[in-house]
Amino acid sequence: MIEYRYAPPALEDWLDLRAEASWSAIVPRSRAQAAMDGSWAWISAYDGDDCVGMARVVGDGAYMFYLQDVLVRGDRRGKGIGGELVRLAVALVSDRGSGSWQLGLMAAGGKEPFYERFGFKRRPDDNHGAGMILRGS
């Protein structure tokens, strides 16, 4: 049975999940720890003592949020863990109180249908241009 915790995983678990996903950006440990400390919210998925997935939310804590690093171990994909992580993240943001809020994300190529199940919309559309990114070296 998978247990979901509103806490970050161990730093090594996060780095291992990123490596297993073959994400190209290598994050030095010191910067990874700073990113962990600066995140608005975390949801980690455990099977016993083993971290099998995680998601984090960054943002201003009031109106604008971004869903980052939705990761599930390869042998656990397709079992609903990622979906539950997204559902719990959306619930955390929507529970911030009354008023407007936005939760954005940058989906990995081909993963857009997964996020559309939760109401996320593709860009560009009639009102919004394409999502963009600027990376430093």
DRENNU-73095 format. One record per atom (N, C-alpha, C): residue in one letter; atom name; x negated, y, z negated. Coordinates in nm, 4 decimals, decimal comma. Layout:
<atoms>
(atom "A"; "CA"; (X; Y; Z))
...
</atoms>
This chain:
<atoms>
(atom "M"; "N"; (-0,0852; -0,1187; 0,0000))
(atom "M"; "CA"; (0,0000; 0,0000; 0,0000))
(atom "M"; "C"; (-0,0891; 0,1241; 0,0000))
(atom "I"; "N"; (-0,0557; 0,2183; 0,0863))
(atom "I"; "CA"; (-0,1339; 0,3405; 0,0982))
(atom "I"; "C"; (-0,0853; 0,4418; -0,0044))
(atom "E"; "N"; (-0,1806; 0,5025; -0,0742))
(atom "E"; "CA"; (-0,1517; 0,6084; -0,1707))
(atom "E"; "C"; (-0,2014; 0,7397; -0,1124))
(atom "Y"; "N"; (-0,1171; 0,8435; -0,1201))
(atom "Y"; "CA"; (-0,1536; 0,9756; -0,0695))
(atom "Y"; "C"; (-0,1805; 1,0666; -0,1875))
(atom "R"; "N"; (-0,2964; 1,1319; -0,1847))
(atom "R"; "CA"; (-0,3376; 1,2200; -0,2941))
(atom "R"; "C"; (-0,3590; 1,3604; -0,2397))
(atom "Y"; "N"; (-0,3132; 1,4591; -0,3172))
(atom "Y"; "CA"; (-0,3325; 1,5990; -0,2795))
(atom "Y"; "C"; (-0,4669; 1,6464; -0,3337))
(atom "A"; "N"; (-0,5715; 1,5904; -0,2793))
(atom "A"; "CA"; (-0,7082; 1,6212; -0,3206))
(atom "A"; "C"; (-0,8011; 1,5834; -0,2059))
(atom "P"; "N"; (-0,9164; 1,6490; -0,1986))
(atom "P"; "CA"; (-1,0102; 1,6122; -0,0922))
(atom "P"; "C"; (-1,0710; 1,4753; -0,1179))
(atom "P"; "N"; (-1,1114; 1,4098; -0,0098))
(atom "P"; "CA"; (-1,1862; 1,2857; -0,0282))
(atom "P"; "C"; (-1,3278; 1,3204; -0,0744))
(atom "A"; "N"; (-1,4050; 1,2203; -0,1060))
(atom "A"; "CA"; (-1,5470; 1,2436; -0,1332))
(atom "A"; "C"; (-1,6104; 1,2995; -0,0056))
(atom "L"; "N"; (-1,7103; 1,3832; -0,0216))
(atom "L"; "CA"; (-1,7779; 1,4438; 0,0917))
(atom "L"; "C"; (-1,8240; 1,3384; 0,1919))
(atom "E"; "N"; (-1,8817; 1,2292; 0,1431))
(atom "E"; "CA"; (-1,9295; 1,1230; 0,2325))
(atom "E"; "C"; (-1,8151; 1,0600; 0,3112))
(atom "D"; "N"; (-1,6987; 1,0456; 0,2497))
(atom "D"; "CA"; (-1,5839; 0,9895; 0,3208))
(atom "D"; "C"; (-1,5413; 1,0810; 0,4350))
(atom "W"; "N"; (-1,5372; 1,2108; 0,4092))
(atom "W"; "CA"; (-1,4996; 1,3060; 0,5132))
(atom "W"; "C"; (-1,5992; 1,3009; 0,6293))
(atom "L"; "N"; (-1,7265; 1,3038; 0,5968))
(atom "L"; "CA"; (-1,8286; 1,2985; 0,7014))
(atom "L"; "C"; (-1,8232; 1,1663; 0,7778))
(atom "D"; "N"; (-1,7978; 1,0571; 0,7079))
(atom "D"; "CA"; (-1,7852; 0,9265; 0,7748))
(atom "D"; "C"; (-1,6644; 0,9231; 0,8679))
(atom "L"; "N"; (-1,5518; 0,9769; 0,8242))
(atom "L"; "CA"; (-1,4329; 0,9806; 0,9093))
(atom "L"; "C"; (-1,4583; 1,0639; 1,0347))
(atom "R"; "N"; (-1,5271; 1,1767; 1,0189))
(atom "R"; "CA"; (-1,5607; 1,2603; 1,1359))
(atom "R"; "C"; (-1,6527; 1,1847; 1,2308))
(atom "A"; "N"; (-1,7525; 1,1173; 1,1770))
(atom "A"; "CA"; (-1,8461; 1,0427; 1,2619))
(atom "A"; "C"; (-1,7757; 0,9292; 1,3343))
(atom "E"; "N"; (-1,6882; 0,8585; 1,2641))
(atom "E"; "CA"; (-1,6153; 0,7475; 1,3258))
(atom "E"; "C"; (-1,5277; 0,7958; 1,4401))
(atom "A"; "N"; (-1,4757; 0,9198; 1,4291))
(atom "A"; "CA"; (-1,3931; 0,9771; 1,5355))
(atom "A"; "C"; (-1,4780; 1,0283; 1,6517))
(atom "S"; "N"; (-1,6100; 1,0202; 1,6371))
(atom "S"; "CA"; (-1,7038; 1,0678; 1,7398))
(atom "S"; "C"; (-1,6879; 1,2163; 1,7671))
(atom "W"; "N"; (-1,6560; 1,2922; 1,6636))
(atom "W"; "CA"; (-1,6488; 1,4366; 1,6812))
(atom "W"; "C"; (-1,7892; 1,4891; 1,7000))
(atom "S"; "N"; (-1,8080; 1,5675; 1,8019))
(atom "S"; "CA"; (-1,9420; 1,6076; 1,8435))
(atom "S"; "C"; (-2,0089; 1,7052; 1,7476))
(atom "A"; "N"; (-1,9322; 1,7858; 1,6791))
(atom "A"; "CA"; (-1,9924; 1,8864; 1,5911))
(atom "A"; "C"; (-2,0472; 1,8205; 1,4650))
(atom "I"; "N"; (-2,1776; 1,8277; 1,4489))
(atom "I"; "CA"; (-2,2407; 1,7772; 1,3269))
(atom "I"; "C"; (-2,2335; 1,8877; 1,2228))
(atom "V"; "N"; (-2,1805; 1,8562; 1,1079))
(atom "V"; "CA"; (-2,1653; 1,9544; 1,0016))
(atom "V"; "C"; (-2,2683; 1,9230; 0,8937))
(atom "P"; "N"; (-2,3665; 2,0126; 0,8739))
(atom "P"; "CA"; (-2,4630; 1,9892; 0,7651))
(atom "P"; "C"; (-2,3905; 1,9769; 0,6316))
(atom "R"; "N"; (-2,4453; 1,8967; 0,5425))
(atom "R"; "CA"; (-2,3805; 1,8706; 0,4132))
(atom "R"; "C"; (-2,3451; 1,9989; 0,3380))
(atom "S"; "N"; (-2,4349; 2,0962; 0,3353))
(atom "S"; "CA"; (-2,4074; 2,2191; 0,2603))
(atom "S"; "C"; (-2,2882; 2,2942; 0,3195))
(atom "R"; "N"; (-2,2763; 2,2962; 0,4504))
(atom "R"; "CA"; (-2,1634; 2,3643; 0,5138))
(atom "R"; "C"; (-2,0367; 2,2812; 0,4992))
(atom "A"; "N"; (-2,0500; 2,1508; 0,5036))
(atom "A"; "CA"; (-1,9336; 2,0642; 0,4837))
(atom "A"; "C"; (-1,8757; 2,0851; 0,3441))
(atom "Q"; "N"; (-1,9612; 2,0939; 0,2439))
(atom "Q"; "CA"; (-1,9132; 2,1168; 0,1076))
(atom "Q"; "C"; (-1,8444; 2,2526; 0,0964))
(atom "A"; "N"; (-1,9016; 2,3544; 0,1604))
(atom "A"; "CA"; (-1,8388; 2,4868; 0,1587))
(atom "A"; "C"; (-1,7023; 2,4825; 0,2281))
(atom "A"; "N"; (-1,6926; 2,4072; 0,3374))
(atom "A"; "CA"; (-1,5640; 2,3928; 0,4067))
(atom "A"; "C"; (-1,4623; 2,3223; 0,3177))
(atom "M"; "N"; (-1,5077; 2,2197; 0,2474))
(atom "M"; "CA"; (-1,4175; 2,1496; 0,1553))
(atom "M"; "C"; (-1,3674; 2,2451; 0,0481))
(atom "D"; "N"; (-1,4600; 2,3207; -0,0099))
(atom "D"; "CA"; (-1,4234; 2,4115; -0,1185))
(atom "D"; "C"; (-1,3318; 2,5240; -0,0710))
(atom "G"; "N"; (-1,3445; 2,5649; 0,0547))
(atom "G"; "CA"; (-1,2667; 2,6764; 0,1070))
(atom "G"; "C"; (-1,1346; 2,6380; 0,1713))
(atom "S"; "N"; (-1,1043; 2,5108; 0,1765))
(atom "S"; "CA"; (-0,9784; 2,4674; 0,2379))
(atom "S"; "C"; (-0,8613; 2,4982; 0,1457))
(atom "W"; "N"; (-0,7483; 2,5274; 0,2058))
(atom "W"; "CA"; (-0,6296; 2,5619; 0,1284))
(atom "W"; "C"; (-0,5674; 2,4393; 0,0634))
(atom "A"; "N"; (-0,5637; 2,3287; 0,1361))
(atom "A"; "CA"; (-0,5028; 2,2066; 0,0825))
(atom "A"; "C"; (-0,5641; 2,0842; 0,1498))
(atom "W"; "N"; (-0,5606; 1,9742; 0,0772))
(atom "W"; "CA"; (-0,6090; 1,8450; 0,1269))
(atom "W"; "C"; (-0,5052; 1,7387; 0,0972))
(atom "I"; "N"; (-0,4976; 1,6424; 0,1869))
(atom "I"; "CA"; (-0,4203; 1,5211; 0,1610))
(atom "I"; "C"; (-0,5105; 1,4060; 0,2032))
(atom "S"; "N"; (-0,5366; 1,3165; 0,1115))
(atom "S"; "CA"; (-0,6227; 1,2014; 0,1398))
(atom "S"; "C"; (-0,5416; 1,0741; 0,1237))
(atom "A"; "N"; (-0,5689; 0,9782; 0,2114))
(atom "A"; "CA"; (-0,4980; 0,8501; 0,2095))
(atom "A"; "C"; (-0,5937; 0,7413; 0,1619))
(atom "Y"; "N"; (-0,5498; 0,6622; 0,0659))
(atom "Y"; "CA"; (-0,6340; 0,5572; 0,0073))
(atom "Y"; "C"; (-0,5635; 0,4232; 0,0105))
(atom "D"; "N"; (-0,6421; 0,3224; 0,0376))
(atom "D"; "CA"; (-0,6010; 0,1845; 0,0200))
(atom "D"; "C"; (-0,6904; 0,1318; -0,0917))
(atom "G"; "N"; (-0,6371; 0,1281; -0,2115))
(atom "G"; "CA"; (-0,7202; 0,0983; -0,3278))
(atom "G"; "C"; (-0,8201; 0,2109; -0,3471))
(atom "D"; "N"; (-0,9480; 0,1780; -0,3518))
(atom "D"; "CA"; (-1,0526; 0,2795; -0,3669))
(atom "D"; "C"; (-1,1061; 0,3293; -0,2341))
(atom "D"; "N"; (-1,0593; 0,2748; -0,1229))
(atom "D"; "CA"; (-1,1112; 0,3092; 0,0086))
(atom "D"; "C"; (-1,0328; 0,4239; 0,0710))
(atom "C"; "N"; (-1,1030; 0,5310; 0,1062))
(atom "C"; "CA"; (-1,0413; 0,6426; 0,1777))
(atom "C"; "C"; (-1,0234; 0,5997; 0,3231))
(atom "V"; "N"; (-0,8979; 0,5943; 0,3680))
(atom "V"; "CA"; (-0,8687; 0,5478; 0,5038))
(atom "V"; "C"; (-0,8191; 0,6597; 0,5945))
(atom "G"; "N"; (-0,7988; 0,7783; 0,5396))
(atom "G"; "CA"; (-0,7554; 0,8904; 0,6209))
(atom "G"; "C"; (-0,7488; 1,0182; 0,5406))
(atom "M"; "N"; (-0,7385; 1,1301; 0,6115))
(atom "M"; "CA"; (-0,7285; 1,2592; 0,5440))
(atom "M"; "C"; (-0,6834; 1,3656; 0,6422))
(atom "A"; "N"; (-0,6323; 1,4721; 0,5872))
(atom "A"; "CA"; (-0,5987; 1,5924; 0,6621))
(atom "A"; "C"; (-0,6241; 1,7103; 0,5702))
(atom "R"; "N"; (-0,6584; 1,8228; 0,6306))
(atom "R"; "CA"; (-0,6729; 1,9431; 0,5494))
(atom "R"; "C"; (-0,6041; 2,0590; 0,6173))
(atom "V"; "N"; (-0,5659; 2,1570; 0,5360))
(atom "V"; "CA"; (-0,5017; 2,2780; 0,5843))
(atom "V"; "C"; (-0,5882; 2,3949; 0,5419))
(atom "V"; "N"; (-0,6170; 2,4824; 0,6362))
(atom "V"; "CA"; (-0,6892; 2,6055; 0,6078))
(atom "V"; "C"; (-0,5982; 2,7217; 0,6404))
(atom "G"; "N"; (-0,6291; 2,8391; 0,5881))
(atom "G"; "CA"; (-0,5488; 2,9560; 0,6204))
(atom "G"; "C"; (-0,5464; 3,0562; 0,5086))
(atom "D"; "N"; (-0,4568; 3,1536; 0,5220))
(atom "D"; "CA"; (-0,4527; 3,2641; 0,4264))
(atom "D"; "C"; (-0,3672; 3,2343; 0,3041))
(atom "G"; "N"; (-0,2986; 3,1211; 0,3034))
(atom "G"; "CA"; (-0,2193; 3,0824; 0,1873))
(atom "G"; "C"; (-0,0850; 3,1513; 0,1773))
(atom "A"; "N"; (-0,0526; 3,2376; 0,2733))
(atom "A"; "CA"; (0,0733; 3,3104; 0,2668))
(atom "A"; "C"; (0,1567; 3,2943; 0,3931))
(atom "Y"; "N"; (0,0957; 3,3151; 0,5085))
(atom "Y"; "CA"; (0,1705; 3,3148; 0,6334))
(atom "Y"; "C"; (0,1078; 3,2269; 0,7413))
(atom "M"; "N"; (-0,0222; 3,2352; 0,7589))
(atom "M"; "CA"; (-0,0887; 3,1680; 0,8704))
(atom "M"; "C"; (-0,1725; 3,0519; 0,8196))
(atom "F"; "N"; (-0,1454; 2,9322; 0,8747))
(atom "F"; "CA"; (-0,2139; 2,8105; 0,8351))
(atom "F"; "C"; (-0,2560; 2,7340; 0,9598))
(atom "Y"; "N"; (-0,3595; 2,6533; 0,9453))
(atom "Y"; "CA"; (-0,4053; 2,5654; 1,0528))
(atom "Y"; "C"; (-0,4277; 2,4264; 0,9979))
(atom "L"; "N"; (-0,3785; 2,3302; 1,0705))
(atom "L"; "CA"; (-0,3977; 2,1898; 1,0361))
(atom "L"; "C"; (-0,5301; 2,1448; 1,0981))
(atom "Q"; "N"; (-0,6194; 2,0983; 1,0169))
(atom "Q"; "CA"; (-0,7540; 2,0606; 1,0601))
(atom "Q"; "C"; (-0,7843; 1,9174; 1,0204))
(atom "D"; "N"; (-0,8697; 1,8542; 1,0973))
(atom "D"; "CA"; (-0,9304; 1,7264; 1,0588))
(atom "D"; "C"; (-0,8298; 1,6191; 1,0173))
(atom "V"; "N"; (-0,7304; 1,5963; 1,0996))
(atom "V"; "CA"; (-0,6415; 1,4833; 1,0748))
(atom "V"; "C"; (-0,7166; 1,3601; 1,1247))
(atom "L"; "N"; (-0,7617; 1,2772; 1,0313))
(atom "L"; "CA"; (-0,8485; 1,1642; 1,0633))
(atom "L"; "C"; (-0,7990; 1,0378; 0,9952))
(atom "V"; "N"; (-0,8000; 0,9285; 1,0692))
(atom "V"; "CA"; (-0,7644; 0,7975; 1,0148))
(atom "V"; "C"; (-0,8680; 0,6979; 1,0655))
(atom "R"; "N"; (-0,9139; 0,6115; 0,9771))
(atom "R"; "CA"; (-1,0107; 0,5083; 1,0167))
(atom "R"; "C"; (-0,9561; 0,4275; 1,1346))
(atom "G"; "N"; (-1,0448; 0,3901; 1,2245))
(atom "G"; "CA"; (-1,0062; 0,3222; 1,3475))
(atom "G"; "C"; (-0,9224; 0,1983; 1,3255))
(atom "D"; "N"; (-0,9589; 0,1170; 1,2269))
(atom "D"; "CA"; (-0,8841; -0,0070; 1,2036))
(atom "D"; "C"; (-0,7495; 0,0171; 1,1348))
(atom "R"; "N"; (-0,7206; 0,1415; 1,0977))
(atom "R"; "CA"; (-0,5944; 0,1758; 1,0311))
(atom "R"; "C"; (-0,5028; 0,2583; 1,1196))
(atom "R"; "N"; (-0,5482; 0,2946; 1,2391))
(atom "R"; "CA"; (-0,4660; 0,3757; 1,3285))
(atom "R"; "C"; (-0,3465; 0,2949; 1,3780))
(atom "G"; "N"; (-0,2385; 0,3677; 1,4067))
(atom "G"; "CA"; (-0,1178; 0,3031; 1,4560))
(atom "G"; "C"; (-0,0315; 0,2414; 1,3480))
(atom "K"; "N"; (-0,0624; 0,2713; 1,2222))
(atom "K"; "CA"; (0,0134; 0,2144; 1,1103))
(atom "K"; "C"; (0,0922; 0,3214; 1,0337))
(atom "G"; "N"; (0,1017; 0,4423; 1,0898))
(atom "G"; "CA"; (0,1818; 0,5474; 1,0280))
(atom "G"; "C"; (0,1073; 0,6373; 0,9311))
(atom "I"; "N"; (-0,0193; 0,6128; 0,9074))
(atom "I"; "CA"; (-0,0950; 0,6934; 0,8106))
(atom "I"; "C"; (-0,1109; 0,8360; 0,8611))
(atom "G"; "N"; (-0,1520; 0,8529; 0,9862))
(atom "G"; "CA"; (-0,1686; 0,9866; 1,0417))
(atom "G"; "C"; (-0,0387; 1,0649; 1,0409))
(atom "G"; "N"; (0,0692; 0,9994; 1,0762))
(atom "G"; "CA"; (0,1992; 1,0650; 1,0748))
(atom "G"; "C"; (0,2386; 1,1118; 0,9365))
(atom "E"; "N"; (0,2128; 1,0297; 0,8376))
(atom "E"; "CA"; (0,2450; 1,0690; 0,7000))
(atom "E"; "C"; (0,1570; 1,1840; 0,6541))
(atom "L"; "N"; (0,0301; 1,1836; 0,6929))
(atom "L"; "CA"; (-0,0585; 1,2951; 0,6591))
(atom "L"; "C"; (-0,0064; 1,4261; 0,7180))
(atom "V"; "N"; (0,0367; 1,4234; 0,8436))
(atom "V"; "CA"; (0,0904; 1,5435; 0,9075))
(atom "V"; "C"; (0,2207; 1,5852; 0,8396))
(atom "R"; "N"; (0,3079; 1,4902; 0,8141))
(atom "R"; "CA"; (0,4357; 1,5219; 0,7488))
(atom "R"; "C"; (0,4132; 1,5885; 0,6131))
(atom "L"; "N"; (0,3211; 1,5353; 0,5349))
(atom "L"; "CA"; (0,2923; 1,5929; 0,4032))
(atom "L"; "C"; (0,2290; 1,7310; 0,4150))
(atom "A"; "N"; (0,1437; 1,7515; 0,5141))
(atom "A"; "CA"; (0,0827; 1,8835; 0,5347))
(atom "A"; "C"; (0,1884; 1,9870; 0,5727))
(atom "V"; "N"; (0,2785; 1,9497; 0,6625))
(atom "V"; "CA"; (0,3859; 2,0413; 0,7021))
(atom "V"; "C"; (0,4734; 2,0744; 0,5809))
(atom "A"; "N"; (0,5029; 1,9759; 0,4989))
(atom "A"; "CA"; (0,5844; 1,9991; 0,3793))
(atom "A"; "C"; (0,5148; 2,0951; 0,2831))
(atom "L"; "N"; (0,3846; 2,0818; 0,2659))
(atom "L"; "CA"; (0,3107; 2,1727; 0,1775))
(atom "L"; "C"; (0,3226; 2,3165; 0,2255))
(atom "V"; "N"; (0,3050; 2,3378; 0,3544))
(atom "V"; "CA"; (0,3125; 2,4733; 0,4095))
(atom "V"; "C"; (0,4546; 2,5272; 0,3992))
(atom "S"; "N"; (0,5526; 2,4471; 0,4337))
(atom "S"; "CA"; (0,6906; 2,4955; 0,4312))
(atom "S"; "C"; (0,7396; 2,5216; 0,2896))
(atom "D"; "N"; (0,6790; 2,4580; 0,1911))
(atom "D"; "CA"; (0,7170; 2,4792; 0,0510))
(atom "D"; "C"; (0,6549; 2,6049; -0,0103))
(atom "R"; "N"; (0,5833; 2,6828; 0,0685))
(atom "R"; "CA"; (0,5195; 2,8042; 0,0171))
(atom "R"; "C"; (0,6206; 2,9083; -0,0261))
(atom "G"; "N"; (0,7465; 2,8864; -0,0007))
(atom "G"; "CA"; (0,8485; 2,9823; -0,0405))
(atom "G"; "C"; (0,9266; 3,0304; 0,0791))
(atom "S"; "N"; (1,0124; 3,1259; 0,0554))
(atom "S"; "CA"; (1,0969; 3,1757; 0,1632))
(atom "S"; "C"; (1,0156; 3,2640; 0,2567))
(atom "G"; "N"; (1,0691; 3,2829; 0,3746))
(atom "G"; "CA"; (1,0043; 3,3700; 0,4719))
(atom "G"; "C"; (0,9352; 3,2918; 0,5811))
(atom "S"; "N"; (0,8726; 3,3662; 0,6670))
(atom "S"; "CA"; (0,8075; 3,3102; 0,7841))
(atom "S"; "C"; (0,6727; 3,2493; 0,7502))
(atom "W"; "N"; (0,6352; 3,1505; 0,8291))
(atom "W"; "CA"; (0,5019; 3,0933; 0,8229))
(atom "W"; "C"; (0,4736; 3,0277; 0,9569))
(atom "Q"; "N"; (0,3459; 3,0072; 0,9851))
(atom "Q"; "CA"; (0,3045; 2,9380; 1,1063))
(atom "Q"; "C"; (0,1986; 2,8362; 1,0703))
(atom "L"; "N"; (0,2086; 2,7196; 1,1308))
(atom "L"; "CA"; (0,1082; 2,6148; 1,1159))
(atom "L"; "C"; (0,0601; 2,5801; 1,2555))
(atom "G"; "N"; (-0,0634; 2,6165; 1,2850))
(atom "G"; "CA"; (-0,1205; 2,5886; 1,4153))
(atom "G"; "C"; (-0,2174; 2,4720; 1,4075))
(atom "L"; "N"; (-0,2579; 2,4246; 1,5237))
(atom "L"; "CA"; (-0,3610; 2,3217; 1,5312))
(atom "L"; "C"; (-0,4186; 2,3206; 1,6710))
(atom "M"; "N"; (-0,5325; 2,2588; 1,6844))
(atom "M"; "CA"; (-0,5935; 2,2341; 1,8142))
(atom "M"; "C"; (-0,6039; 2,0836; 1,8286))
(atom "A"; "N"; (-0,5129; 2,0267; 1,9052))
(atom "A"; "CA"; (-0,5086; 1,8812; 1,9210))
(atom "A"; "C"; (-0,6248; 1,8340; 2,0078))
(atom "A"; "N"; (-0,6785; 1,7190; 1,9738))
(atom "A"; "CA"; (-0,7760; 1,6537; 2,0611))
(atom "A"; "C"; (-0,7044; 1,6143; 2,1898))
(atom "G"; "N"; (-0,7789; 1,6092; 2,2986))
(atom "G"; "CA"; (-0,7206; 1,5759; 2,4275))
(atom "G"; "C"; (-0,6409; 1,4465; 2,4229))
(atom "G"; "N"; (-0,5207; 1,4506; 2,4742))
(atom "G"; "CA"; (-0,4351; 1,3335; 2,4786))
(atom "G"; "C"; (-0,3535; 1,3097; 2,3532))
(atom "K"; "N"; (-0,3780; 1,3858; 2,2475))
(atom "K"; "CA"; (-0,3064; 1,3662; 2,1206))
(atom "K"; "C"; (-0,1839; 1,4563; 2,1064))
(atom "E"; "N"; (-0,1567; 1,5383; 2,2072))
(atom "E"; "CA"; (-0,0442; 1,6309; 2,1971))
(atom "E"; "C"; (0,0891; 1,5613; 2,1689))
(atom "P"; "N"; (0,1197; 1,4479; 2,2339))
(atom "P"; "CA"; (0,2485; 1,3821; 2,2043))
(atom "P"; "C"; (0,2637; 1,3420; 2,0567))
(atom "F"; "N"; (0,1540; 1,3046; 1,9929))
(atom "F"; "CA"; (0,1596; 1,2699; 1,8504))
(atom "F"; "C"; (0,2115; 1,3886; 1,7695))
(atom "Y"; "N"; (0,1573; 1,5083; 1,7942))
(atom "Y"; "CA"; (0,1965; 1,6274; 1,7174))
(atom "Y"; "C"; (0,3337; 1,6798; 1,7583))
(atom "E"; "N"; (0,3727; 1,6591; 1,8821))
(atom "E"; "CA"; (0,5053; 1,7024; 1,9256))
(atom "E"; "C"; (0,6154; 1,6322; 1,8473))
(atom "R"; "N"; (0,5894; 1,5118; 1,8000))
(atom "R"; "CA"; (0,6886; 1,4399; 1,7189))
(atom "R"; "C"; (0,7260; 1,5167; 1,5929))
(atom "F"; "N"; (0,6387; 1,6062; 1,5479))
(atom "F"; "CA"; (0,6612; 1,6828; 1,4246))
(atom "F"; "C"; (0,7080; 1,8250; 1,4537))
(atom "G"; "N"; (0,7344; 1,8547; 1,5807))
(atom "G"; "CA"; (0,7858; 1,9863; 1,6183))
(atom "G"; "C"; (0,6817; 2,0833; 1,6713))
(atom "F"; "N"; (0,5560; 2,0442; 1,6777))
(atom "F"; "CA"; (0,4546; 2,1324; 1,7338))
(atom "F"; "C"; (0,4803; 2,1498; 1,8831))
(atom "K"; "N"; (0,4564; 2,2695; 1,9342))
(atom "K"; "CA"; (0,4791; 2,3033; 2,0747))
(atom "K"; "C"; (0,3465; 2,3238; 2,1463))
(atom "R"; "N"; (0,3425; 2,2804; 2,2703))
(atom "R"; "CA"; (0,2225; 2,3004; 2,3527))
(atom "R"; "C"; (0,2107; 2,4460; 2,3965))
(atom "R"; "N"; (0,0871; 2,4883; 2,4129))
(atom "R"; "CA"; (0,0573; 2,6171; 2,4714))
(atom "R"; "C"; (-0,0250; 2,5923; 2,5949))
(atom "P"; "N"; (-0,0167; 2,6724; 2,6958))
(atom "P"; "CA"; (0,0676; 2,7921; 2,7038))
(atom "P"; "C"; (0,2146; 2,7576; 2,7278))
(atom "D"; "N"; (0,2990; 2,8548; 2,6943))
(atom "D"; "CA"; (0,4414; 2,8466; 2,7242))
(atom "D"; "C"; (0,4867; 2,9857; 2,7665))
(atom "D"; "N"; (0,6159; 3,0095; 2,7730))
(atom "D"; "CA"; (0,6656; 3,1389; 2,8206))
(atom "D"; "C"; (0,6230; 3,2557; 2,7327))
(atom "N"; "N"; (0,5995; 3,2314; 2,6041))
(atom "N"; "CA"; (0,5665; 3,3402; 2,5116))
(atom "N"; "C"; (0,4220; 3,3414; 2,4649))
(atom "H"; "N"; (0,3513; 3,2311; 2,4793))
(atom "H"; "CA"; (0,2180; 3,2203; 2,4203))
(atom "H"; "C"; (0,1185; 3,1733; 2,5244))
(atom "G"; "N"; (0,0023; 3,2320; 2,5207))
(atom "G"; "CA"; (-0,1058; 3,1896; 2,6100))
(atom "G"; "C"; (-0,1711; 3,0622; 2,5596))
(atom "A"; "N"; (-0,2758; 3,0236; 2,6274))
(atom "A"; "CA"; (-0,3479; 2,9024; 2,5898))
(atom "A"; "C"; (-0,4205; 2,9220; 2,4574))
(atom "G"; "N"; (-0,4314; 2,8160; 2,3791))
(atom "G"; "CA"; (-0,5156; 2,8188; 2,2613))
(atom "G"; "C"; (-0,6608; 2,8335; 2,3063))
(atom "M"; "N"; (-0,7412; 2,8996; 2,2287))
(atom "M"; "CA"; (-0,8799; 2,9246; 2,2676))
(atom "M"; "C"; (-0,9712; 2,9009; 2,1484))
(atom "I"; "N"; (-1,0984; 2,8860; 2,1769))
(atom "I"; "CA"; (-1,1967; 2,8626; 2,0715))
(atom "I"; "C"; (-1,3294; 2,9256; 2,1118))
(atom "L"; "N"; (-1,4035; 2,9717; 2,0149))
(atom "L"; "CA"; (-1,5391; 3,0217; 2,0332))
(atom "L"; "C"; (-1,6254; 2,9472; 1,9346))
(atom "R"; "N"; (-1,7281; 2,8801; 1,9829))
(atom "R"; "CA"; (-1,8162; 2,8015; 1,8962))
(atom "R"; "C"; (-1,9544; 2,8636; 1,8910))
(atom "G"; "N"; (-2,0118; 2,8653; 1,7729))
(atom "G"; "CA"; (-2,1506; 2,9065; 1,7568))
(atom "G"; "C"; (-2,2408; 2,7842; 1,7642))
(atom "S"; "N"; (-2,3653; 2,8076; 1,7844))
(atom "S"; "CA"; (-2,4586; 2,6929; 1,7967))
(atom "S"; "C"; (-2,4921; 2,6329; 1,6627))
</atoms>
